[in-house]
Amino acid sequence: MRSPIEQYLRDLHRELSGLTEGLPFQGIPAMASADPDDFAICLATVDGYVYEVGDSQTEFTIQSISKPFTYGLALEDHGLDAVDRKIDVEPSGDAFNEISLAHDTGRPANPMINAGAIAATSLIKGSGGRDGFARILDVYSKFAGRPLSVSEHVFASESATGFRNRALADLLRSFGIIEDDPDGPVENYFRQCSVQVTARDLALMGATLANGGQQPVTGQQVVGLETVQRMLSVMLTCGMYDDAGAWTSAVGLPAKSGVGGGLMAVLPGQLGISVYSPPLDQHGSSVRGIAAVRRLAAEMGLHFVQAARIGRSAIREHYPITDSPSGVRRNQEATDVLTEHGHRAQLVELHGDLLFAGAESASRHVSSMPDEVEILLLDVRKVDEVNDVALRLMDELCDGFEESGRRVAVIDSPGRISEVLCTDGTPLFSGSTEAIEWAEELLLRKHGCSSLVPETVALPDFVALAPLTDEQIADLDAAMERRVYEDGDLIRRSGQKFGGIYFITSGHVAASTAHGGHHVRHATLGPGMTFGEIALGGGAPVRVRAEGQVNLLVLTADAIEKIERDNTPLALALWKAVATDAYTRVEQNLQEVAVRVRI
């Protein structure tokens, strides 16, 4: 089953492929001939799962998206205060290659413009037998989770045409921002811009930032949380150059674009986003990249103000219904069918905030279920906050599950979630027991036979009376009372005088016990089953009520006494059959209790 998020990305990619504005970057000859049709969109979650559509494995040069990562390495090496003395963190409102230096100190406005990026690169020194650039490449590779390399062709082209950047480096040297020969730092800057990445790499680099500096696939802590905080703050306010203000208000994601056609955005605590498409707008950002991230932010509710409190999985519990049977008394044949096929019905319990991150984790989890899972019971009673984006994703998830020939039921009280998910006839249950009963009956009908869930059962077909002869059953039938109960009628309650043995010929009854001031249902009985003090396995339940119309045959206490007086062989056969059935039920109950507490 395809995830609704994956389908959404495919639809978005197909739609935005029609955008033809812009040209690949013409300022570097080696990049001018990039294929304008290349286009990829990737999302990487903080647990390392990557959604990818389009040309996600095509390599391109990282260009200015390198800037926050080199800045982060400089912060790790020198600390905030030392780096702040060299590079400011104020939005410049200028293009990426503007000469934005403070008049008195020569500090670049921020590390996202070229002047600030070159200054940051100059701060990276060799260590452990590696030169400065080797350390830069190493940290990029750690963010991506794989070894990266440099395009020597693009590097040579950048170096041959990078006059303005060399001039910026000379100015920085004149102010003492660069303390040594500027040729080395500017060459390293050209090299870092020429590092080759894929859209998948960029998404994982963004996810590493979203994950507090820990690479979600390798588990390596690349930079510290304080460094990540500063990196994302500067990306939010300065990452999109002279379009940063409009970007922050409309999109609300820390982001960085590059003239190579890449764009990376981060939703802290939840995911990294990347887009690759070479044609650029007037700001030097990918036309399709800007459009894609704007759409994602708006349609998926990804603005940082709307983000969930914790970017964690919304899955609290997930288990087959065999781990928590309904409590319906079944014959051995039905029990065997459910034991064999119960794994085909799965209960998934969600909790916490169900915003984009929660809906993503839930939809990915359900979408990855094997085809043999035929029934999904979705328990949303412990969900705290929910938004329209999550509801749309969950609705599409349930629709997709049912379109594949499977069934969904929701466990919740009537409210906002159930109003969306249950509008097309999807069953709504107030508790898991009722939902599991429903799932069990579906499995019995599909994988057993119709007799396992009969609508009516005649007295000779009762399992409890199997040891009796036809003549003995006929004598019992003649001694029984016919009773009809309507929905909700009380049939038995504790403390009453022994009322006899009850045989259900049609309908269902619910047996409940007192717990914490209210009644908890522990068993549902249907056609072909019996109840009474002995038949229920020791002690009468607190209450037995009808669920819908119920037809019973009742062998009353007076009728039993008469049989014991007038037909001793029948009385002995009856009590032997009832006792055998009762002990069978007790053993079955003990097995179910053991499963529930997971002994």
N, C-alpha and C positions, 0 to 999 in steps of 0.2 A: 504494500500500500504506500503510495507517495504522500509525503508530508504536505500539509497545506502551505507550509512556508516554502518548501521546495517548488511547489506549483506556482505560488505567488511570484517567486523570483524568476521562474521561466516566463511567466506572462509579462512581467516587468521588462525583462531582457528583450523579449520579442517586440514589445511596444516601443521601447527606447532605441532599438536598432534603427528605427526610421528617422532618428535625428541625424541630419547630415551637415549641420553648421560646424564651422571651425576648421582649422588645419593643424596637422602635426607641427611641433615646434620647428621653426625655420632658423633659429639662431645658432644652432649647432649642426653643421652639415651632415654628420653621421646619423642625425635623428630626423632629418627632414623627410626622409623617404619611408617613415613608419607606415604600416598598413592602416588606413583610416577605418577599415571595417573591423579591426580587432576590437573585441568588447567582452568583458568578463565582469561578473558581480559575485562577490563572496561574502559570507557571514561566518565568523568563527566564534563559538561560544567559549565561556571561561572554563568549560570542562573539556575543550579541545575538539568539539565536533565542528566540522566545516560543511556549510552549504555552498555549492559552487555551480555556476552556470556560465556557459560561454567559454571563451579562450582563457580559462583560469590557469593553464599550465604554460602559457606563452611568457617567455622572459622579456623584460624591458628594464631600462635603467631607473633606479630609484629616484635620482635627481633630488629635488628639495625635500622629499619625504625623509631623507636621511637626517635632516637638521635636528629634529627633536631627539633622535637617538644619540647623536654625537654630543648634544647638549646634556643629555642624561649622563653620559659617560664622564663628561667634564665635572658635573655636579658630584658624581661618585668619587672622582679623584680629588677634588679640591674643596667641596662643601659649598653651601649656598652663598655664604658671605663673600668668599673669595671670588666666585664666579660673578656675583652681582657687581663687584667692583670693576669688572671688565665688560659686562654685558647687561644692559637694562632689560626690563620686562614690560615696557610700555608699548601699546599698539601704535604703530607708526602711521597707519592710514596710507602708506606708500606702496608702490609696486615692489616685487621681490628684489629687484636689482637697484633700487634707489640708494643714494648715498645719504643714509639717515644716521648721522653721527651728532652727538651732543656738541654744541659749539665750544664749551669750556673743557670738557673732559675727553671728548672724542669717543665716548661710549656709544656703541650701536644701540638703536632703540630696543631691539629684542633679538633673540637668537633665531627667529624664523626668517628674517631677511638675510640676504647674502652677506652683508657686512658682519652681522652678528654670528652667522654660521661659520664664517672664516675665523672669527675671533675664537669661537668655541673649539674649532679644529686645532687652532694653535695651542690650546691648553692641554691637548692629549700628547703626553710624552711616552717615549719607549719605556718598557719595563719587562723584566724577566727574559731578556734576550730578544724581545720583539720590539720593532719600531712602532711609532705612534699609529701609523695607518694599519698595521697588522692588528693592533688592539681594537681599532675602530671596526675593522672587518669582522673580528672575532665577536664583538658584542652584537653587531647586526645579525650574525649567524645564530647566536644564542637566542635572540628575540624570535627569529624565524623558525628555529628548531631544526635547522639543517645548514651545512656549509654553503656559504655564498661565494661568488667570485666576481671579478671586475671585467667589464667589457673593455678590453684594451683599445679597440677601435673607437669607441665613444670617448674614452679617456684622451686619446691622442687628438681627437677632433676638438674636445673641450679645451685642452691645453693650448692648442694652436690658435683658438679664437677667443680665449678668455681675457681679453685686454681690460675690460671694465673690472673684472674681479681682481686682476693683478693691481689695478689702480687702487681699489678699495683696500687691498692688503697693504699697499705702501702707505696709505693714509692712516690705517690702524697702527702701523709701525711708527709713524711720525708722532702719534699721541702716546706711544708706549703701551697700547693695548696688546699689540704683538711685540714681545720683548726681544725677539731674535730676528734673524734674516727671514723676511716674509715669503721667500720663494718656497721653502719647505711646506709651510702651512697651506699656501694656496694650491700647490700641487696635490697635497693630501686631500684638500677640499674637492678638487676635480676628480680625484680617484673615488672618494666616497660617493659622489653623485653618479659615478659610473658603475656602481655595484648593481648587479643584475638580480632581479627578484621576479616572482610571479604574483598574480593577484592573490593566490592562496597564501603565499609567504606574507604579503602585507596584511591580510586578514588575521593571521596568527600573530604577527607583530603587534597589531592593534589589540588582539585578545590578551596578549601578555601584559600590556598596559592596563587593560580592563581588569585583569586578575591581580592587580597590585604588584606587578613586576615579576610574577612567577609564570614561566612559560607553561601553558596548559597541557602540552603533549609530553615534553621532557620532564616537567616538574622542577626545572632549575630556576632558582631565584636569580634573575639577571641583574636587576637593580632594586634598591630599597624603596619602601612605600613613600618616604618623604620625597625621594627623587621623582617617583611617578606622579605624585601630587603636583609638583612644580611643572613637570613636563606637560601634563594635561591642562593645567591652568594656562600656560603660555600658548598651547595649541588652540585652546578655546578662544582666547582674546586676540591672538596674532597669527594663527596658522593659515588663515585664508587671505592674508595681506590686506589690500585696500577693500576687500569685500567682507572683512571679518565681522564688522558690526551687523550687517544684514544677515550674515550666516548664523551668528550666535542667536539673534532674536528669532529667526525663522526656523532654523534647524536645531540649534541647541546641543550640538555634539562637538567635542574637541576634534579637530580635523587638520589634515595637512595634505596639500596637493603638490604635484610635481610636474614639470614640463614634459616629462617622459610619458604623460598620460595617466599616471596613477593618482589615486586619491584614497586616503585612509582616514577613517573616522572611528571614534571610540565611544561606546556607552559604558561608563565605569561600572564595574561589578557584574557586567553582563556579556558584552560581546565586542568584537572588532569587525569593522566593515571595510571592504576594499572594492574599488572599481578600477578597471583598466580600459581606457579608450583614448587613443592618441590625439584626436582633434581637440584643440584648446579654444577657450573663450578669450576675451580681451584681458582678463586677469591672469592668464597663464594656467588656468585650471581646465580639466577635462569637461567638455560640454555634457557628454553622457554621464560622467561621474557626478557632476553637480546635480543633474536632473535625477539620477538614481537615488542618491543619498537624501535629497530633499523629499522625494516620494516615500522612501523607506521611513524617514523620521515622521512624516505627517501621517502616513497610513498605518504604521506599526506602533505609533505612540512612543517614539524613541527619544523625544526631547528629554534632557536630563532632569527637568522639573517633574516630568510624568513618570520617571523610571521607578521601578519597584524598590522597596527599601533594601532588599537583599537579593542579589542575583544568584539564586540557588534553585535547585530542582524543586518543582512543586509536588513531586511524587512523595507522599508520606508512607504509603503502603501499597504493595502490589502482590497479589497471591491468587492462586487458583481457588475456586470455591470448595474444592476438596479439603482445603486447610481450615475451612469454617463452614461445615454443613449447616443446612437450614434448620434441622431439628424435625423435619417431617418424617414420620415413621414410614419406612418403606419395607417391602418384602425383600427377600434375599436377592432375587433376580434384578430388581431395580437398584439395589445397593451395588451389585456387581457392575451394572452399566455405568453408574455414576463414578465408581472407583476407576473404571477404565477410561472414561471420557470426561471426567470432571475438569481436567486441565484445559478443556476447550472453552471454558467460561472463566474469565479473569476479572477480578475486582481491583480497580485502581482508585486509591484514595488520594485526593489532592488537599493541600493545605497552604496557608500563608497567602501572600499577595498573588493574585492571578492576573498579572499584567503581561507585558510581552515575554519577559524571561520565563515566567511560570507557564504560560501557554506554549512557548517554544519547547520547553523540556517535556511537557505532557504530550504534545503532538508528536515529538520525535519518539518518545517512549512507545506510544500506542502504534505509530506508523511502523515501528520496527518489530511488532509482534508477528510471530509466524502465522502463515495462512491457516494453520489448524485451529487457531483461536477463533471461535465462532461467535462468542458473546462477550461484550464489554459492559461491565457494571461500573459506572463512573460516579464515585462518591465525592460530592463537592461540599459536604456539610461543614467542613473545617476551613473553607476558603474565607479569607478576611476581606481583602479589597479586590475588586474586579473592574476592568474598564472595557470599553466597547471593542477595542482591538482584540483583547483576549477572548471576549465572547464570540467575535466573528471567527477567530481561528478555531476555537473549540467547536463551534457550530459546523464549520467546514470539515473538521476532523470527524465528527459524528456522522455527517452526511457521507463522507468518503468511506467510512467504515461500513455503513449500511449499503452503499452503492456496490460494494464488493461482495454482497450477498450475506452479510453478517448482521447481527442485531446489537443494539445499544439500549441500555436503560440508565436512567439518572437517579441517584439517591440524594434527595435534598428536600427541604420544605419549599412550598410554593414561594417564588420570589423572582428576582431579576435573572438569575442564571437559568432556572427551569423554564421561565417564560420564553427564553431564546432557544434552549436546547430541546424543548419538548413540544414545539408548535406543530410538528409534522406527525404526531402520533407516537413519538418516542415515549415509552412508559416512564412514569415518575413514581418512585417509591419513597416513603418517609423514613424507612430503615433498611439496613442491609439484609436482615433476615428475610423480609418479604421479597427483596430483589433476588436473593439467592434461590428462594423457592421457585420463583418464575423461571430463572435460568435452569434449574434442575428439571423442571417439567419440559422445557424446550429440548434439553438434551435427551431426556427419556423418550420423547416422541420421535426424535430424529434417529437416535442410535439404539433404541430398544424396540418395543412394539407398543401398539395402542393399548394393550391390556395392562401395561405398567402404569398408565395414568387414566384409568377407566372413569367414565362419567357415572356409571351405576354398577353395583356389584350385588348379585343375588346371594342369598344366604349360603347355598352349597359351595360357592366359590371363595368363601372367607378362609384365608390361610390358617387362622386360629382354630378352625373347625375341621381341618384336613384329616385328623385321626378318626373322626366320627364316621359312622356308616350313613348311607342315604336315609335309612329308616330313622336313625337317631336324629339327624338334622331335620327331617320332616316333623318329628315329635317336638323338637325345640321350636320350630317355626310356628307350630300350632299354639304353643304356650306364650308367644311373644306379643307385645303391644306395638302397634304402628304409631309413631309420633312424628310430627312435622314442626320444625322450629324456623323462625324467620331471622333475618340478619340481625345480629347483636343480642339475640335472646340468650339469657343465662340458662345453661343446661344443668350444670353441677357447680357446687362450691364447697369448700372445706367446712367440716363441722356438721354436714348433713348426715342423716341416717343412711346407711348403706342402701343405695338405690338400685342395685343390680348391675347387669352387664349391658353395655350399649354397643350396638352393631351399626356402623354407618353404611347405608346403602347408596346414598348420593349426597353431594355437598361436602363441606369442610367445617371442622371445628378447631378452635385455637385453645390450647391449654396454657395457662399463665400462672406464675407464682409471684408472691409479694416480694418486692425488693426496693429498699430505700424509699418507702412511702408510696410507691407506684407499682403497677403490675408489669412484669416482663414476660413476654411470650417465649416459651421454651419448646413448644412442640405444636405442629399442625397435623391434624389427622384427616384422612380423606376416605373415599369409598373403599370398602374392603378391610377397614381397620376397626378395632374395638377399643373401648376405654371403660374405665371403672377402677375401683381401688386396686385390684390385683392386676388388671390388664395394663394399667399405666406403669407398673413396675414399682410398687411399694408406696402407699400413701396417696390419698387423693390430691389432685392439684388444687390450688386455691380457687381457680375458676376455670370453667369450660364454657365457651360461648360459641354460638353459631356464626359462621362467616358466609353470608348469603343464606339461601334456603337450604335446610338440611333435613334429610329423611332418615329416621332411625328405626331399627327394630330393637326393642328393649326387653330383655329377660329380667323382669323385676325380681326383687327380693322374695316376694310372695310366691312368684312362679318357680323360683329356684327351690324354695322350701317345699313346695308341692311335689316337684320332681324328685327331691331327695326322699320324700316320704313314699311316693307311689312308684318310682322307677329308679331303684338304686343303681343298676348298671349304667343307665344314661347319666345319672348324677356323677358317678365315678369317672366315666369317660369325659364328661364336660369339664370337671375340675382338673383332670389330668391335662387336657388340651389347653385350658386357660393358663394353667401354671407353666406349662412348657412354653407357651407363647410369651408369657410375662417374663420368664427368665431370659428368653431370646432377646426381648426388647431391652432388658437391663444391660445385657452384655453389649448390645448395639449402642446404647447410650454411653456406656463407659468408654467405648472406642471413640465415639464422637467427642466426648469431653477431653480425651487424651489428645486428639487432633487440635481442638480449640486452644488448649493451653500449650500445645506444641511440645509435648513430653518427648 
